[in-house]
Amino acid sequence: MIVIGGGLLGLIIGVLTAKKRGGSGADMAQYGAGYGIAFAVVGMIATVILERMLV
């Protein structure tokens, strides 16, 4: 669940960042994908750490 939430949050932040910088639709897609992947990876690491601590 953390991975999905992190990915969606990263997608939103990436699109807003590209829009603030005056980027085109392709720029927004690229920023959204990049931020989404990065945040999903951080969410996956957080999930693994939490699972290890709670078991």
C-alpha positions, 0 to 999 in steps of 0.5 A: 500500500505504501508503494502505491501511495508513494508512486501516486504522490510522486506522479502528482509532484512530478506533473506539478513540478513540470507544469510550474517550470512551463513544460509541455505535456511530454515533459509532464509525463516524463517528470511524473514517471520519474518522480513516480518511480522514485517515490515507489522505490522509496515506498518499497524500501519503507515497506521492507523496513517496516515488515522487518521491524514488526516481525 
